[in-house]
Amino acid sequence: GLNSLINNDYLGFQDDFMETSVLQSFSFQLNVFQYSVGLQRNRNNLGLLTGLGFQMQNYRLNDTITLTKNINGIIQPEIFHRGDHQKSVLTLFSVVVPVLAEYQVPINNYKNRLYFSGGMYFGYRIASHTKIKYRTDHTEKLKITGNYALNDFRYGIMFRYGYRWINLFAMYELSSLYEENLGPEMHPFTFGITLVRF
């Protein structure tokens, strides 16, 4: 999937230092467990499902900006320029638990099904880091692990749609990316294609 940050409010912070390149900001999710239950006795069209998955969110920042915290723990940009072809990213790893209602529409005498699902998801950040890649005489990487005032607990809404091999999803985070008063208010929005349906 692709990541973006929307509904941004930089009040009290330097403007737009978290401006990201959507087409270069990726999300990958691996679902390792699923549990579903039907809500109908005679027809199997409506049900609830949950599970457990791991998500990586990668945000491509301005090439010459990385993130740091001041002595009060407040996030702020830091100009960093060491060479040519520089790239800067912020990466988060989280455990995610969705709780979704799903409705399925039988097609072609139940051989295939069109499905729509939506609901909430809950997540917990387990790791995060910034990384800058640049080139002098050869390629260099600077990776710094830290929490960067990011919210540990995440929650939001998720929608999915699919038919056979076509599976689309969208996730909007109701919680802000950063802890209150430690970073600008902004909400991750992720959308894309599911290769293996959850």
VOBA-1610 file (N, C-alpha, C; in pm, whole numbers, padded with zeros to 5 digits, always signed):
BEGIN
Gly+00082-00119+00000Gly+00000+00000+00000Gly+00086+00125+00000Leu+00020+00240-00009Leu+00086+00370-00006Leu+00040+00447+00117Asn+00132+00524+00175Asn+00103+00602+00295Asn+00097+00750+00265Ser+00009+00819+00336Ser+00008+00965+00332Ser-00031+01014+00471Leu-00011+01143+00495Leu-00047+01207+00622Leu-00145+01319+00590Ile-00265+01315+00650Ile-00369+01411+00617Ile-00422+01477+00743Asn-00506+01579+00724Asn-00564+01657+00833Asn-00454+01708+00926Asn-00350+01767+00866Asn-00233+01810+00942Asn-00255+01946+01008Asp-00205+01958+01130Asp-00210+02085+01204Asp-00072+02109+01265Tyr+00001+02206+01208Tyr+00138+02234+01253Tyr+00143+02347+01355Leu+00031+02383+01417Leu+00028+02493+01513Leu+00132+02470+01623Gly+00226+02565+01636Gly+00330+02554+01737Gly+00454+02481+01690Phe+00453+02433+01564Phe+00566+02360+01509Phe+00606+02419+01374Gln+00726+02389+01332Gln+00773+02436+01201Gln+00686+02378+01091Asp+00642+02463+00999Asp+00547+02421+00895Asp+00605+02314+00804Asp+00523+02212+00779Asp+00543+02117+00669Asp+00671+02035+00675Phe+00734+02019+00792Phe+00856+01939+00793Phe+00826+01790+00777Met+00698+01751+00793Met+00659+01611+00771Met+00594+01592+00635Glu+00618+01681+00543Glu+00566+01664+00408Glu+00629+01539+00347Thr+00547+01449+00297Thr+00595+01321+00247Thr+00564+01304+00099Ser+00637+01215+00037Ser+00611+01177-00102Ser+00526+01051-00100Val+00399+01063-00136Val+00305+00951-00125Val+00349+00832-00210Leu+00393+00858-00332Leu+00429+00748-00422Leu+00559+00679-00382Gln+00630+00735-00284Gln+00752+00673-00233Gln+00741+00635-00087Ser+00618+00640-00033Ser+00592+00602+00106Ser+00507+00475+00106Phe+00566+00365+00151Phe+00504+00234+00136Phe+00458+00175+00268Ser+00359+00087+00258Ser+00311+00011+00373Ser+00301-00136+00335Phe+00350-00221+00423Phe+00340-00365+00404Phe+00278-00427+00528Gln+00184-00518+00507Gln+00118-00582+00621Gln+00114-00733+00600Leu+00154-00806+00703Leu+00152-00951+00701Leu+00057-01000+00808Asn-00050-01067+00768Asn-00148-01120+00862Asn-00117-01265+00893Val-00104-01295+01022Val-00061-01429+01063Val-00172-01512+01125Phe-00284-01448+01158Phe-00393-01522+01224Phe-00525-01456+01190Gln-00629-01537+01167Gln-00763-01486+01140Gln-00867-01573+01208Tyr-00970-01507+01261Tyr-01084-01578+01319Tyr-01210-01510+01269Ser-01304-01589+01217Ser-01428-01533+01165Ser-01546-01612+01218Val-01660-01545+01229Val-01783-01609+01277Val-01900-01557+01196Gly-01987-01646+01151Gly-02106-01607+01076Gly-02215-01553+01167Leu-02295-01461+01115Leu-02404-01401+01193Leu-02541-01445+01143Gln-02544-01538+01047Gln-02671-01587+00994Gln-02679-01738+01008Arg-02799-01785+01034Arg-02816-01928+01054Arg-02827-02004+00921Asn-02905-01952+00827Asn-02930-02024+00703Asn-02846-01976+00585Arg-02801-01852+00591Arg-02720-01798+00483Arg-02586-01754+00541Asn-02484-01763+00459Asn-02351-01729+00506Asn-02299-01605+00435Asn-02376-01496+00448Asn-02341-01372+00379Asn-02284-01265+00471Leu-02316-01273+00600Leu-02278-01168+00694Leu-02201-01228+00810Gly-02090-01165+00845Gly-02012-01218+00955Gly-01918-01115+01014Leu-01851-01155+01119Leu-01749-01075+01185Leu-01615-01145+01173Leu-01510-01069+01162Leu-01377-01131+01158Leu-01276-01043+01230Thr-01178-01109+01286Thr-01067-01042+01352Thr-00941-01122+01325Gly-00832-01081+01382Gly-00707-01151+01357Gly-00590-01076+01418Leu-00472-01109+01371Leu-00349-01047+01419Leu-00253-01033+01303Gly-00195-00914+01290Gly-00102-00890+01180Gly+00009-00797+01221Phe+00110-00788+01136Phe+00223-00697+01156Phe+00227-00599+01039Gln+00248-00473+01069Gln+00248-00370+00966Gln+00376-00287+00971Met+00432-00260+00854Met+00543-00168+00841Met+00495-00047+00762Gln+00514+00073+00817Gln+00479+00197+00750Gln+00607+00276+00724Asn+00628+00313+00601Asn+00750+00382+00559Asn+00712+00517+00499Tyr+00760+00627+00560Tyr+00729+00761+00512Tyr+00854+00826+00453Arg+00846+00860+00326Arg+00959+00925+00259Arg+00952+01075+00286Leu+01051+01126+00358Leu+01057+01266+00396Leu+01133+01347+00292Asn+01139+01478+00316Asn+01225+01564+00235Asn+01367+01510+00244Asp+01436+01507+00133Asp+01567+01441+00126Asp+01670+01494+00224Thr+01661+01621+00262Thr+01762+01681+00349Thr+01713+01699+00493Ile+01600+01638+00529Ile+01544+01653+00664Ile+01536+01517+00733Thr+01579+01513+00858Thr+01555+01398+00943Thr+01488+01450+01070Leu+01458+01361+01164Leu+01384+01399+01284Leu+01469+01382+01408Thr+01446+01469+01506Thr+01514+01459+01635Thr+01419+01512+01741Lys+01454+01492+01869Lys+01375+01545+01980Lys+01461+01643+02060Asn+01399+01751+02107Asn+01472+01844+02193Asn+01471+01794+02337Ile+01525+01872+02429Ile+01539+01825+02567Ile+01403+01805+02634Asn+01298+01864+02579Asn+01163+01846+02634Asn+01087+01733+02567Gly+01155+01659+02479Gly+01091+01546+02412Gly+01005+01585+02294Ile+01013+01711+02252Ile+00931+01759+02140Ile+01003+01731+02009Ile+00929+01678+01914Ile+00988+01642+01784Ile+01016+01767+01703Gln+01125+01765+01629Gln+01159+01879+01545Gln+01246+01831+01430Pro+01244+01906+01320Pro+01324+01867+01204Pro+01471+01903+01225Glu+01557+01828+01161Glu+01700+01858+01161Glu+01752+01849+01018Ile+01815+01956+00974Ile+01872+01957+00839Ile+01995+01866+00837Phe+01998+01778+00740Phe+02108+01681+00729Phe+02141+01665+00581His+02261+01707+00545His+02303+01694+00405His+02449+01650+00401Arg+02472+01529+00351Arg+02606+01472+00350Arg+02657+01438+00211Gly+02570+01426+00113Gly+02617+01385-00018Gly+02507+01390-00122Asp+02535+01335-00237Asp+02440+01335-00347Asp+02342+01219-00334His+02229+01229-00408His+02129+01122-00415His+02083+01081-00275Gln+02058+01179-00191Gln+02021+01151-00052Gln+01872+01117-00040Lys+01841+01023+00051Lys+01703+00984+00077Lys+01683+00976+00228Ser+01568+01024+00275Ser+01538+01024+00418Ser+01401+00962+00442Val+01392+00870+00540Val+01265+00802+00568Val+01243+00789+00719Leu+01117+00780+00756Leu+01074+00743+00890Leu+00997+00612+00877Thr+01033+00511+00958Thr+00973+00379+00947Thr+00916+00335+01081Leu+00794+00281+01080Leu+00728+00230+01200Leu+00691+00085+01179Phe+00704+00005+01286Phe+00659-00134+01287Phe+00556-00150+01398Ser+00441-00210+01364Ser+00332-00221+01460Ser+00266-00359+01453Val+00206-00398+01565Val+00114-00511+01568Val-00027-00456+01549Val-00107-00517+01462Val-00239-00464+01427Val-00345-00573+01446Val-00457-00535+01509Val-00571-00624+01527Val-00695-00558+01467Pro-00750-00611+01358Pro-00873-00556+01301Pro-00996-00622+01362Val-01105-00547+01368Val-01236-00600+01407Val-01335-00550+01303Leu-01374-00640+01210Leu-01448-00598+01092Leu-01579-00676+01078Ala-01679-00609+01022Ala-01801-00674+00976Ala-01789-00691+00825Glu-01829-00808+00774Glu-01814-00835+00631Glu-01945-00887+00573Tyr-01977-00834+00455Tyr-02095-00880+00381Tyr-02050-00935+00247Gln-02094-01055+00213Gln-02055-01121+00089Gln-02176-01139-00002Val-02153-01114-00131Val-02258-01128-00233Val-02220-01244-00324Pro-02298-01353-00322Pro-02265-01468-00410Pro-02281-01431-00557Ile-02187-01477-00639Ile-02189-01454-00782Ile-02162-01587-00853Asn-02235-01609-00962Asn-02215-01731-01041Asn-02241-01857-00958Asn-02360-01861-00895Asn-02401-01977-00817Asn-02302-02011-00706Tyr-02262-01909-00632Tyr-02174-01923-00516Tyr-02031-01966-00550Lys-01995-01972-00677Lys-01858-02008-00711Lys-01760-01897-00673Asn-01809-01772-00682Asn-01727-01658-00643Asn-01811-01565-00556Arg-01743-01480-00479Arg-01815-01388-00393Arg-01752-01249-00399Leu-01840-01151-00408Leu-01801-01011-00395Leu-01817-00975-00248Tyr-01717-00912-00187Tyr-01729-00884-00045Tyr-01698-00737-00015Phe-01763-00688+00089Phe-01740-00555+00144Phe-01720-00572+00294Ser-01621-00508+00350Ser-01602-00517+00494Ser-01554-00383+00548Gly-01586-00359+00673Gly-01546-00234+00736Gly-01554-00246+00886Gly-01479-00161+00954Gly-01480-00162+01099Gly-01360-00088+01155Met-01317-00129+01271Met-01208-00065+01342Met-01082-00152+01337Tyr-00969-00088+01356Tyr-00846-00162+01381Tyr-00771-00095+01497Phe-00693-00175+01567Phe-00618-00129+01682Phe-00474-00176+01667Gly-00381-00090+01699Gly-00241-00125+01679Gly-00154-00079+01794Tyr-00035-00139+01802Tyr+00065-00099+01901Tyr+00200-00093+01832Arg+00267+00021+01842Arg+00398+00038+01779Arg+00504-00039+01858Ile+00577-00125+01790Ile+00679-00205+01856Ile+00821-00159+01824Ala+00838-00079+01719Ala+00970-00029+01683Ala+00955+00085+01583Ser+01056+00171+01577Ser+01058+00279+01478Ser+01201+00329+01463His+01229+00385+01347His+01362+00441+01323His+01357+00541+01208Thr+01458+00627+01205Thr+01482+00710+01087Thr+01603+00652+01014Lys+01607+00675+00884Lys+01721+00629+00807Lys+01749+00728+00694Ile+01874+00762+00680Ile+01917+00848+00570Ile+02019+00771+00487Lys+01995+00768+00359Lys+02086+00702+00265Lys+02143+00809+00173Tyr+02276+00812+00162Tyr+02340+00913+00078Tyr+02466+00854+00014Arg+02519+00928-00080Arg+02635+00878-00153Arg+02746+00983-00156Thr+02864+00942-00111Thr+02985+01023-00127Thr+03073+00950-00228Asp+03177+00885-00179Asp+03254+00797-00268Asp+03184+00664-00289His+03102+00627-00190His+03021+00506-00198His+02895+00529-00117Thr+02800+00437-00124Thr+02671+00454-00056Thr+02686+00438+00095Glu+02631+00532+00170Glu+02633+00529+00316Glu+02490+00528+00368Lys+02470+00466+00486Lys+02339+00466+00551Lys+02355+00504+00697Leu+02267+00591+00745Leu+02264+00630+00885Leu+02126+00597+00939Lys+02120+00498+01027Lys+01993+00452+01083Lys+01994+00474+01233Ile+01891+00545+01283Ile+01883+00576+01425Ile+01747+00529+01478Thr+01751+00435+01572Thr+01629+00382+01634Thr+01582+00473+01747Gly+01452+00492+01758Gly+01397+00575+01865Gly+01246+00582+01855Asn+01182+00641+01957Asn+01035+00649+01951Asn+00987+00778+01886Tyr+01071+00881+01878Tyr+01042+01005+01805Tyr+00906+01066+01842Ala+00869+01053+01970Ala+00742+01107+02021Ala+00620+01050+01948Leu+00636+00935+01887Leu+00525+00871+01815Leu+00428+00806+01914Asn+00302+00807+01880Asn+00203+00738+01962Asn+00229+00588+01961Asp+00232+00526+02079Asp+00248+00381+02085Asp+00119+00311+02043Phe+00006+00360+02093Phe-00122+00298+02063Phe-00187+00369+01944Arg-00240+00289+01852Arg-00302+00340+01730Arg-00442+00281+01717Tyr-00532+00356+01659Tyr-00664+00303+01627Tyr-00721+00382+01511Gly-00806+00314+01433Gly-00863+00381+01317Gly-00971+00298+01253Ile-01013+00340+01135Ile-01118+00269+01062Ile-01057+00207+00936Met-01111+00092+00899Met-01061+00017+00784Met-01177-00025+00695Phe-01157-00014+00564Phe-01256-00061+00467Phe-01186-00149+00365Arg-01255-00254+00322Arg-01199-00345+00222Arg-01308-00383+00122Tyr-01262-00412+00000Tyr-01352-00453-00107Tyr-01277-00553-00192Gly-01348-00657-00238Gly-01277-00752-00321Gly-01368-00845-00399Tyr-01312-00893-00509Tyr-01377-00995-00590Tyr-01269-01077-00658Arg-01266-01204-00627Arg-01164-01295-00678Arg-01025-01241-00644Trp-00945-01206-00747Trp-00808-01163-00721Trp-00795-01013-00703Ile-00906-00941-00714Ile-00902-00796-00696Ile-00943-00764-00553Asn-00848-00716-00473Asn-00874-00686-00333Asn-00813-00550-00299Leu-00899-00455-00262Leu-00855-00320-00230Leu-00882-00289-00083Phe-00801-00201-00023Phe-00823-00165+00117Phe-00787-00019+00139Ala-00841+00037+00248Ala-00806+00172+00291Ala-00813+00176+00443Met-00717+00247+00505Met-00712+00259+00649Met-00689+00406+00684Tyr-00774+00459+00773Tyr-00757+00596+00821Tyr-00740+00593+00972Glu-00631+00652+01020Glu-00599+00647+01161Glu-00667+00763+01233Leu-00753+00731+01330Leu-00820+00833+01409Leu-00726+00893+01512Ser-00631+00815+01558Ser-00529+00866+01650Ser-00424+00942+01570Ser-00363+01040+01635Ser-00260+01120+01568Ser-00129+01042+01563Leu-00046+01072+01465Leu+00083+01006+01452Leu+00170+01031+01574Tyr+00169+01155+01625Tyr+00255+01193+01737Tyr+00174+01204+01866Glu+00246+01192+01978Glu+00185+01216+02108Glu+00141+01362+02118Glu+00037+01385+02196Glu-00019+01519+02209Glu+00085+01616+02264Asn+00096+01730+02198Asn+00185+01840+02234Asn+00333+01810+02212Leu+00367+01691+02162Leu+00506+01658+02136Leu+00538+01658+01986Gly+00436+01673+01904Gly+00453+01677+01760Gly+00328+01732+01696Pro+00335+01772+01570Pro+00215+01823+01502Pro+00107+01716+01491Glu-00016+01761+01488Glu-00127+01666+01471Glu-00139+01627+01325Met-00138+01497+01298Met-00153+01446+01162Met-00199+01302+01170His-00271+01259+01068His-00334+01127+01073His-00294+01046+00950Pro-00234+00929+00972Pro-00195+00843+00860Pro-00316+00791+00782Phe-00302+00788+00652Phe-00402+00729+00563Phe-00328+00635+00469Thr-00368+00508+00470Thr-00301+00405+00391Thr-00403+00340+00298Phe-00364+00319+00173Phe-00454+00255+00076Phe-00372+00172-00019Gly-00437+00070-00078Gly-00364-00012-00173Gly-00432-00141-00206Ile-00353-00239-00245Ile-00400-00369-00294Ile-00357-00477-00196Thr-00447-00569-00168Thr-00415-00686-00087Thr-00379-00801-00180Leu-00256-00852-00166Leu-00212-00961-00253Leu-00266-01096-00208Val-00272-01116-00077Val-00331-01237-00019Val-00439-01191+00074Arg-00562-01227+00047Arg-00673-01175+00123Arg-00668-01222+00266Phe-00695-01127+00360Phe-00700-01156+00503Phe-00838-01212+00538
//
